[in-house]
C-alpha cells in the first residue's frame, strides 16, 4: 500500500515527506499502524553521515509503538489488534547471542542498517521500484511499518502508546546503562555526561538503583534542571566544573561509574570520563560516534594502574523482551517517569523542526504523534 514517510535522499539534506510503497508482511512479519515515533539522535547520525548506510534513500525513525493490523504466516504470540513496541534491536531468540542471554547483541542486528528484511533479505519499502532502507529495519517516520516479529514486543493495552514508543531505544538504553551494564549499587556515585533523551534515563536509572550521588553534566541549563527534577543530586555545565567539586563530594573517591551519553561522542570524551572515575571504576560508553573516527584520548598509565574499565553498551546491556515490560511496570508504579520526558510533540511534516530543536537544546524528548490524517 502507499504511505507517506520522511525519507533522507542525500547526506546533509533535510528529511523530506514523500510517498512510498509499503509491502505486506511475509512469513514471520507483522504490519503495525503506529501511534507515535520518538526523535532519537541516532537518526541525526544517519543524516550527517556519521553512521554508514550502503545507499540512500532511507526512511528514518527507530522508536515506535502502535497496533498490529496484519500478521504474516508463521507468526506466533502476536495477533491483529495487539499493542506493541518496536525495539531497534531485533531479538530472534535462537542465535548464539540470544541463546546465551545476550538478546541485545542478537546476530540479526548485523543487518540493522542494510534495510534488508530478516525474513528474505528483500525490501519492504520501495519508491518508484527502487529499494528504500528502513532505519534499523523499522522506519518509524511513517505511520505504517512492516517489520519482523523479532523487532516486536507485545505490551498491555493500558499503556499510552505515545509514551511506550520511547522504550524502543532511548529510555531502555539510558536506564540499562545505569542499572544493568552499569551495575549501579546503593551508595554509589554515578556521573552522566550528556542529559538528552538517553542520558536523562541514565539519571533516572541510577537514582532508582540507589546511588547516593547522581551527577549530571550538560551545558544546557534547561536539561540540568530536568535532571535535578528526575533524580540527579548535582548538576554541572561542564566536565571541568564537575571535576572541581567531585573529589570533595566523594571524599576523594570519585565516581564508581561514568556514563557517556552525549549526542555525538568524540575521542576526547573517553579520557574526560576516566578522569572522573574512581579506582576500580568504569566508564560506560553509550553515545554514538562517527564510524570513521578511530582516535581516542586514553591515559594508559591511569587505565592500568588504577584498574579502570571502558565498557561499550547497546540497549543498556539487556534484551528488549526483558527490559521493555519491566520498565512499563515501573512506569505504572510511578518509579519511571515517561510523561515528564516529552518536551514537544510534532507532526511528521515538522520533523526537521524537531531535530533543529534537539540541536538547539530546546528538547529533552521530541515525539512525532500520528493522527487520523496520517493514515
Buried (B, 14 or more C-beta within 10 A) or exposed (E): EEBBBBBBBEEEEEBBBBEBBBBEBBEBBBBBBBBBBBBBBBBBBBBEBBBEBEEBBBBBBBBBBBBBBBBBEEBEEBEEEBBBBBBBBBBBEEBEBBEEEBBBBBBBBEBBBBBBBBBEEEBBBBBEEEBBBBBBBBBBBBBBBBBBBBBBBBBEEEBEBBBBBBBBBBBBBBBBBBBBBBBBBEEBBBBBBBBBBBBBBBBBBBBBBEBBBBBBBBEBEBBBBBBBEBBBBBBBEEBEEBBEEBEEBBEEBBBBBBBBBBBBBBBEBBBBBBBBBBEEBBBBBBBBBBEEEEEBEBBEEBBEEBEBEBBEBBBBBBBBBBBBBBBBEBBEEEEBBBEEBBBBBBBBEBBBEBBEBBEEBBBBBBBBBBEEEBE
